[in-house]
Amino acid sequence: MAGLLGLGLLAGCGTSSAGSAEILNPDYAQPRTMPVDEFFAFSWMGQSHADLVQMGSEFNLRVGELVAECMLEQGFEYHPDQHISGFNFGHFGPGGGTTEPLNREWVAQYGFGFESGDNDLFTRVQVVEPWERGGELSEAERAAFMFAYEGRFVPFDELEGWTQEEISSWFQNRGCVGPAEEQAQSESFLFAERVYDEFDGLFRAYTMTHAEVELHPDNAALNSEWSSCMADAGFPNHSNRLGLWNSFFNEWQNTRFIWVAGEAVENPEFAADPALATELRNREVEIALADFDCWVSVDGQVRLDNITYEVQSRFVDSHRDLLELFRQVSSEMFAEHERRFDRQ
């Protein structure tokens, strides 16, 4: 997912209004159509949250299909999971989100959505090892199966001596799963910016627009007003929303890591604490509501949209030819994806 996230989901300044239309927030003004929208309509940035999750599942299914074909050529039977979930795109903020919250009532129930919304701190995903999808195998057969599946196991201390290029080459060519992931990515418009070298400069330039928005004088004024409002609400020392989201999300992630690690080693000292989880959830909602109300009070969405529109307009004027080419390529990939998964 590195290539997908590389376009700045976490930058906090939005990319396309198309994906947020399905959950239009009545507490905000309707999002503006941005200059880049028409060019990114057939890329992942132009899709709704629900479609992104579905397409992530379809990508994973395609990987399983290719692995099964490769394993059969190696003399092994492999049954990919037909119910594999897609990527978690979340709802809000740097926890993986691409959209604002649904409305104030949603925030009052789920907070930022880092944990209380789409995620459950106590949910454990049951891991099915690859060899368990290959039928009954002896220990020797299992070792041969795994070698065909993922190639030679490379211990961490050996990897430490490799260059980044060597690690990338090994990862992309390991057993059946490496080439399968590479091919599935080459077929998916979700990874278009990673697959097509000619767009590298385009997306590097587009990523820089997020920094331009952050450094814009009007954004500094907006952040200052929001920060003052948050201080008045009892939450001082937050200079911008992204910093607030990151600090709270990191607290959740660190807590989750400790509990999961404690469970793995069966250490009761680090066992999950339901009382602490409840306290974190309640504090998340309290802070998120203050953030939401302050953002509305300073007319944050309209003002940020205006800044983003100005920055993106300059970007489009400077890169129109490449954007047109990307629109053509991504639309062709989108159509192929639709045909492959019979989504006409």
C-alpha positions as CSV (number, residue, x, y, z in Angstrom):
1,M,0.0,0.0,0.0
2,A,3.0,2.4,0.1
3,G,2.3,3.5,-3.4
4,L,-1.3,4.2,-2.7
5,L,-0.7,6.2,0.4
6,G,2.1,8.1,-1.2
7,L,-0.2,10.6,-2.7
8,G,-0.9,12.1,0.7
9,L,-4.1,10.7,2.2
10,L,-2.7,12.0,5.5
11,A,-2.0,15.4,4.3
12,G,-5.3,16.7,5.6
13,C,-6.2,18.9,2.7
14,G,-8.3,16.7,0.6
15,T,-8.0,15.5,-3.0
16,S,-11.3,15.0,-4.7
17,S,-14.9,15.8,-3.7
18,A,-16.3,12.9,-5.7
19,G,-15.5,10.4,-3.1
20,S,-17.1,12.4,-0.3
21,A,-20.5,13.0,-2.0
22,E,-22.0,9.9,-0.6
23,I,-21.7,11.1,3.0
24,L,-22.3,14.8,2.5
25,N,-22.1,16.5,5.8
26,P,-25.1,18.7,6.5
27,D,-23.0,20.7,9.1
28,Y,-20.6,21.8,6.4
29,A,-21.0,23.6,3.1
30,Q,-21.0,21.3,0.2
31,P,-17.4,20.5,-0.9
32,R,-16.2,22.4,-3.9
33,T,-15.4,20.6,-7.1
34,M,-11.6,20.8,-7.3
35,P,-9.5,21.5,-10.4
36,V,-7.9,18.0,-10.2
37,D,-11.2,16.1,-9.9
38,E,-11.8,15.6,-13.6
39,F,-8.3,14.2,-14.1
40,F,-8.4,11.8,-11.1
41,A,-12.0,10.7,-11.6
42,F,-11.0,7.2,-12.7
43,S,-8.1,6.8,-10.2
44,W,-8.5,5.7,-6.6
45,M,-8.9,9.4,-5.6
46,G,-12.2,9.7,-7.5
47,Q,-13.9,6.7,-5.8
48,S,-16.2,6.5,-2.9
49,H,-15.2,5.0,0.4
50,A,-17.4,1.9,-0.2
51,D,-15.9,1.4,-3.7
52,L,-12.4,1.7,-2.5
53,V,-13.0,-1.0,0.1
54,Q,-14.6,-3.2,-2.5
55,M,-11.8,-2.6,-5.0
56,G,-9.2,-3.4,-2.3
57,S,-11.0,-6.8,-1.8
58,E,-11.0,-7.4,-5.5
59,F,-7.2,-6.6,-5.7
60,N,-6.6,-9.2,-2.9
61,L,-8.8,-11.7,-4.7
62,R,-6.7,-11.2,-7.9
63,V,-3.5,-11.8,-6.0
64,G,-5.0,-15.1,-4.6
65,E,-6.0,-16.1,-8.1
66,L,-2.5,-15.5,-9.5
67,V,-0.9,-17.3,-6.6
68,A,-3.1,-20.3,-7.1
69,E,-2.2,-20.5,-10.8
70,C,1.5,-20.3,-10.0
71,M,1.3,-22.8,-7.1
72,L,-0.5,-25.3,-9.4
73,E,2.4,-25.0,-11.9
74,Q,4.7,-25.8,-9.0
75,G,2.7,-29.0,-8.2
76,F,0.7,-27.6,-5.2
77,E,-3.0,-27.1,-4.7
78,Y,-3.7,-23.7,-3.2
79,H,-7.2,-22.4,-2.4
80,P,-7.3,-18.6,-2.0
81,D,-9.7,-17.0,0.5
82,Q,-12.8,-16.0,-1.3
83,H,-14.0,-13.8,1.5
84,I,-10.8,-11.7,2.0
85,S,-11.4,-8.2,3.2
86,G,-10.2,-5.1,1.4
87,F,-8.0,-2.3,2.7
88,N,-9.1,-0.3,5.6
89,F,-9.6,3.2,4.4
90,G,-11.3,4.4,7.6
91,H,-13.5,7.4,7.8
92,F,-11.6,10.4,9.2
93,G,-8.2,11.7,9.8
94,P,-4.8,10.1,9.6
95,G,-6.0,6.8,10.9
96,G,-6.6,5.9,7.3
97,G,-9.5,8.3,6.5
98,T,-10.3,10.0,3.3
99,T,-13.4,11.9,4.3
100,E,-14.8,14.2,7.0
101,P,-17.2,12.6,9.6
102,L,-20.8,12.2,8.6
103,N,-22.2,14.8,10.9
104,R,-22.1,15.9,14.5
105,E,-24.2,13.0,15.6
106,W,-21.7,10.6,14.1
107,V,-18.8,12.3,15.9
108,A,-20.8,12.2,19.2
109,Q,-21.0,8.4,18.7
110,Y,-17.6,7.5,17.1
111,G,-15.3,10.5,17.8
112,F,-12.6,10.6,15.1
113,G,-13.4,7.1,14.1
114,F,-9.8,5.9,14.8
115,E,-11.0,3.1,17.0
116,S,-14.6,3.6,18.0
117,G,-15.9,3.8,14.4
118,D,-14.8,1.2,11.9
119,N,-12.3,-0.5,14.1
120,D,-12.6,-2.5,17.3
121,L,-9.6,-2.6,19.7
122,F,-10.6,-6.1,20.9
123,T,-11.3,-7.7,17.5
124,R,-8.7,-10.2,16.5
125,V,-8.3,-11.3,12.9
126,Q,-8.0,-15.1,12.6
127,V,-4.9,-15.7,10.6
128,V,-5.0,-18.6,8.1
129,E,-1.5,-19.7,7.2
130,P,-0.8,-20.3,3.5
131,W,-0.2,-24.0,3.9
132,E,-3.6,-24.4,5.6
133,R,-5.1,-23.6,2.2
134,G,-3.2,-26.3,0.5
135,G,-4.8,-29.4,2.1
136,E,-3.2,-31.9,4.4
137,L,0.6,-31.7,4.2
138,S,3.4,-33.5,6.0
139,E,6.2,-31.4,7.6
140,A,8.4,-31.9,4.5
141,E,5.6,-31.1,2.1
142,R,4.8,-28.0,4.1
143,A,8.3,-26.7,3.8
144,A,8.3,-27.3,0.0
145,F,4.9,-25.6,-0.2
146,M,6.1,-22.5,1.6
147,F,9.3,-22.4,-0.5
148,A,7.1,-22.4,-3.6
149,Y,4.7,-19.8,-2.0
150,E,7.2,-17.2,-0.8
151,G,10.7,-18.4,-1.8
152,R,13.7,-18.7,0.5
153,F,13.2,-17.4,4.0
154,V,15.6,-14.5,4.6
155,P,16.4,-13.9,8.3
156,F,16.3,-10.3,9.5
157,D,20.1,-10.2,10.3
158,E,20.8,-11.1,6.7
159,L,18.4,-8.4,5.3
160,E,20.2,-5.8,7.4
161,G,23.2,-6.2,5.1
162,W,21.2,-5.8,1.9
163,T,20.7,-2.6,-0.1
164,Q,17.2,-1.2,-0.6
165,E,17.3,-2.3,-4.2
166,E,18.2,-5.8,-3.2
167,I,15.4,-5.9,-0.7
168,S,12.9,-4.6,-3.2
169,S,14.0,-7.1,-5.8
170,W,13.7,-10.0,-3.3
171,F,10.3,-8.9,-2.1
172,Q,8.9,-8.5,-5.7
173,N,10.2,-11.9,-6.9
174,R,9.8,-14.1,-3.8
175,G,8.1,-17.4,-4.7
176,C,4.7,-17.2,-6.2
177,V,3.3,-14.4,-4.0
178,G,5.8,-11.7,-5.0
179,P,5.2,-11.8,-8.8
180,A,1.4,-12.2,-8.1
181,E,1.3,-9.0,-6.1
182,E,3.4,-7.2,-8.7
183,Q,1.1,-8.3,-11.6
184,A,-2.1,-7.5,-9.6
185,Q,-0.7,-4.0,-8.9
186,S,0.1,-3.5,-12.6
187,E,-3.5,-4.4,-13.4
188,S,-5.0,-2.2,-10.7
189,F,-5.6,1.6,-11.1
190,L,-5.3,1.7,-7.3
191,F,-1.5,1.5,-7.9
192,A,-1.3,3.4,-11.2
193,E,1.0,6.1,-9.8
194,R,3.4,3.3,-8.7
195,V,3.3,1.3,-11.9
196,Y,3.8,4.0,-14.5
197,D,7.1,5.7,-14.2
198,E,6.1,8.5,-16.5
199,F,3.7,9.7,-13.8
200,D,6.3,9.8,-11.0
201,G,7.1,13.5,-11.5
202,L,3.4,14.3,-11.7
203,F,2.6,12.8,-8.4
204,R,5.6,14.2,-6.7
205,A,4.4,17.6,-7.8
206,Y,0.9,16.9,-6.7
207,T,2.1,15.8,-3.3
208,M,3.8,19.1,-3.0
209,T,0.5,20.9,-3.3
210,H,-0.4,19.6,0.1
211,A,2.6,21.4,1.6
212,E,1.6,24.5,-0.4
213,V,-1.8,24.4,1.3
214,E,-0.3,23.9,4.7
215,L,2.1,26.8,4.3
216,H,-0.5,29.2,2.7
217,P,-0.9,32.4,4.7
218,D,-4.7,32.0,4.7
219,N,-4.3,28.5,6.2
220,A,-2.0,29.9,8.9
221,A,-4.8,32.3,9.9
222,L,-7.4,29.5,9.8
223,N,-5.3,27.3,12.0
224,S,-4.8,30.1,14.5
225,E,-8.5,30.7,14.8
226,W,-9.2,27.0,15.1
227,S,-6.4,26.7,17.8
228,S,-7.8,29.6,19.8
229,C,-11.3,28.0,19.7
230,M,-9.9,24.6,20.9
231,A,-8.1,26.3,23.7
232,D,-11.3,28.0,24.8
233,A,-13.0,24.6,24.7
234,G,-10.4,23.3,27.1
235,F,-7.9,21.7,24.7
236,P,-5.0,24.1,24.4
237,N,-1.6,23.5,22.7
238,H,-2.9,22.2,19.4
239,S,-1.7,24.3,16.4
240,N,-3.6,22.4,13.7
241,R,-6.0,19.6,13.2
242,L,-3.5,17.2,11.7
243,G,-1.3,17.5,14.8
244,L,-4.3,16.8,17.1
245,W,-5.4,13.8,15.0
246,N,-1.8,12.4,15.0
247,S,-1.3,12.7,18.7
248,F,-4.6,10.9,19.6
249,F,-4.2,8.3,16.9
250,N,-0.6,7.5,18.1
251,E,-1.9,7.0,21.6
252,W,-4.5,4.5,20.3
253,Q,-1.9,2.7,18.3
254,N,0.6,2.5,21.1
255,T,-2.1,1.2,23.4
256,R,-3.2,-1.3,20.9
257,F,0.3,-2.5,20.3
258,I,1.0,-3.1,23.9
259,W,-2.2,-5.1,24.4
260,V,-1.7,-7.2,21.3
261,A,1.9,-7.9,22.2
262,G,0.9,-8.8,25.7
263,E,-1.7,-11.2,24.4
264,A,0.9,-12.8,22.1
265,V,3.3,-13.5,24.9
266,E,0.5,-14.3,27.4
267,N,1.8,-11.6,29.8
268,P,-1.1,-10.5,32.1
269,E,0.8,-7.3,33.0
270,F,0.0,-6.0,29.5
271,A,-3.4,-7.5,29.1
272,A,-6.2,-5.4,27.5
273,D,-7.8,-3.1,30.0
274,P,-11.6,-2.5,29.2
275,A,-11.7,0.4,31.7
276,L,-8.8,2.2,29.9
277,A,-10.5,1.5,26.5
278,T,-13.7,3.1,27.7
279,E,-11.8,6.1,29.1
280,L,-10.0,6.5,25.7
281,R,-13.2,6.2,23.8
282,N,-14.9,8.9,25.9
283,R,-11.9,11.2,25.7
284,E,-11.8,10.7,21.9
285,V,-15.4,11.7,21.5
286,E,-15.0,14.7,23.8
287,I,-11.9,16.0,21.8
288,A,-13.5,15.2,18.4
289,L,-16.7,17.1,19.3
290,A,-14.7,20.2,20.2
291,D,-12.7,19.9,17.0
292,F,-15.8,19.5,15.0
293,D,-17.6,22.5,16.6
294,C,-14.5,24.7,16.2
295,W,-14.1,23.7,12.6
296,V,-17.7,24.7,11.9
297,S,-17.4,27.9,13.9
298,V,-14.4,29.2,11.8
299,D,-16.0,28.1,8.6
300,G,-13.1,25.8,8.1
301,Q,-14.3,23.7,5.2
302,V,-15.1,26.6,2.9
303,R,-11.9,28.4,3.7
304,L,-9.7,25.4,3.3
305,D,-11.5,24.5,0.0
306,N,-10.8,28.0,-1.3
307,I,-7.1,27.7,-0.5
308,T,-6.9,24.2,-2.0
309,Y,-8.7,25.4,-5.1
310,E,-6.2,28.2,-5.6
311,V,-3.2,25.8,-5.2
312,Q,-4.6,23.1,-7.4
313,S,-5.5,25.6,-10.2
314,R,-1.8,26.4,-10.4
315,F,-0.9,22.7,-10.4
316,V,-3.3,21.9,-13.2
317,D,-2.1,24.9,-15.3
318,S,1.5,23.6,-15.0
319,H,0.9,19.9,-15.6
320,R,-2.1,19.8,-17.9
321,D,-0.6,17.5,-20.5
322,L,0.5,14.8,-18.1
323,L,-2.8,15.1,-16.3
324,E,-4.6,14.5,-19.6
325,L,-2.4,11.4,-20.2
326,F,-3.1,10.1,-16.7
327,R,-6.8,10.5,-17.2
328,Q,-6.6,8.5,-20.4
329,V,-4.5,5.7,-18.8
330,S,-6.5,5.5,-15.6
331,S,-9.8,5.4,-17.4
332,E,-8.6,2.5,-19.5
333,M,-7.4,0.7,-16.4
334,F,-10.7,1.5,-14.6
335,A,-12.7,0.0,-17.6
336,E,-10.5,-3.2,-17.5
337,H,-11.0,-3.5,-13.8
338,E,-14.8,-3.2,-14.2
339,R,-14.7,-5.9,-16.9
340,R,-12.5,-8.2,-14.9
341,F,-14.9,-8.2,-11.9
342,D,-18.1,-7.9,-14.0
343,R,-19.0,-4.6,-12.5
344,Q,-20.7,-3.1,-15.5
